[in-house]
Amino acid sequence: MRRINRLITALLILLSAAGIVLAVLFLKKEQELETERQTRVAKLSAQLQPLNEKRNEWQAQNKEWQNRLAEKKKGKSCILLSFDNMSETLYETMFDMMDQYNFRATFALRNGIVPSWEEGYLTSEEFDEMMRRGWEYALSIGEMPEPSLDEEEDRDYREEQESESETEQGGKPESFQSRINDALASLEAAGMELPTTILCTAEQYEEIGETVLARKGFQMAGVIDEESFPSIAGKGDFIWRIDCGLYKQKDVDIETVLSVAIDNSESVAISINEVVKISKDASYDLSLMKFSSLLNYLKGQEEQGRINVLTYSEYYQYQEEQEREYEALTAEYAAFRQEMNSDMAALDAMEQEIVEEARSTEGHDTAGEAGVTEAQDTMEAESAEEQEQY
């Protein structure tokens, strides 16, 4: 009995030893297969790596193109300044202060009145100097300013002008269109170049419409908004309507409003009636202090390269140039995409050829087939990620 037990024990030991040996041999074989598989994966990856690097190059170039297009389409924020004023303070105050910052603006020849029309208004010499410095004039239709009057007399004067306007032509106010015609005729008779910008109220703009304004040679209309400072919208079908905020003494700090617009790459037009040392009519004029603060702010933003301070016609030209450059850049990008897609297709074909060749040389070797599959899966995942990005 003991003998049988010893035999059984010995047999069990032999079987255990054999199992251990087989396990060791199996693990060794698996290790060899894994090593072989990793070697083949590394070899195949090395063959595919140049293709992947080329794809990455195309992807980086494509991203650069997209950034260039986005920046060009967005453009730089533009700030347009205009003055519905032709009194002597236009030259002595607004022009003089802005010239120190190398800024230019658009001012209104109200009702077609030409320089040197009357004492207290812009002279021909002052007008010529402003033109040489890059300023430009627009047309506006409304009451004439009377800077020599004090506040109370000025208010009476404006009420009188409004009353006279309402009683013209048998008690009916003269139409906005006819007043434009008279003003343009006055400028033309004086031998002046007709303006391409008109500054008007929303009511005036709606009365005449963009089609009629375009027929009269206007390219832009600055439509005064006394309540807010809206961002400039896109060009219309016939004329560029620019909603223009009226900046006056009672308004809150405009710099906060402009900062938000500039951060969003939006452009804003600002109109000012009168700049005086001390504000007398907070609903009409602006103090020197607030005007100086605005100019300092704009200069700081300009020096940082964040804005352009432009006249109306400069803004029109800037937008036209931006559009032409964007179209040209888009055409270049289309050619780039065609070249990129063609090369990417060639890279895909080369990759497939390398993979097929690796599979054909491996035959039915399980480790080799697994290595090819792993390398191919890795490359396909990377390729899919790149395709999604561009």
Secondary structure, DSSP 4 states (H G I P E B T S, - for coil): -HHHHHHHHHHHHHHHHHHHHHHHHHHHHHHHHHHHHHHHHHHHHHHHHHHHHHHHHHHHHHHHHHHHHHHHHH--EEEEEEE---BHHIIIIIIHHHHHTT---EEEEETTPPTTSSTTB--HHHHHHHHHTT-EEEEE-SPPP-TTS-HHHHHHHHHHHHHHHHHHHHHSPPPHHHHHHHHHHHHHHTTPPPPSEEEEEHHHHHHHHHHHHHHTT--EEEEEESS--PBP----SSSEEEEEEE--TTS--HHHHHHHHHHTT--EEEEESEEESS-S-TTTEEEHHHHHHHHHHHHHHHHTTSEEEE-HHHHHHHHHHHHHHHHHHHHHHHHHHHHHHHHHHHHHHHHHHHHHHHHHHHTT-HHHHHHHHHHHHHHHHHHHHHHHH-
